Amino acid sequence: MSQVTVISDGEFEKAVYGQNKPVLAYFWAAWCGPCRLVSPSIEALASEYGDRLKVVKLEVDPNPDAVKACQVEGVPALRLFKDHEIVLSHEGAIGKQALFDLLKSHLN
C-alpha cells in the first residue's frame, strides 16, 4: 500500500522529476475547505495506484517555488507529471470517482 509523500520546495525536483513512473502533485492549504474534502480521495488514489503512480503533497503557503513552477492559481490543485512534463492539470474540488476517471487514461 502506497502513501502520499509530503514534500517541500527543496525536495520537489527529486520527488517529481527523478521518478520512472508518473507523479501526481497535490497542492493544498490548511485554510482550504475544499482541500479537506479532496484529501481522502488523494489518499485512496495513492493506495489503489501506488504501483503505477507516485503521489506527492505540497502545502502552497510554505512552498512558493513549486507553486510558481506549476502555475498553481488556486487550491486544491493537481498536476500530473510524466517524463518531466505536466500532462494533466486540474484546480478545484473533485470527487473521488471523477479523480480516478481523470487519471485512469494516464496510468499504464
Order of alpha helices (4+ residues) and beta strands (2+ residues): beta-alpha-beta-alpha-beta-alpha-beta-beta-alpha
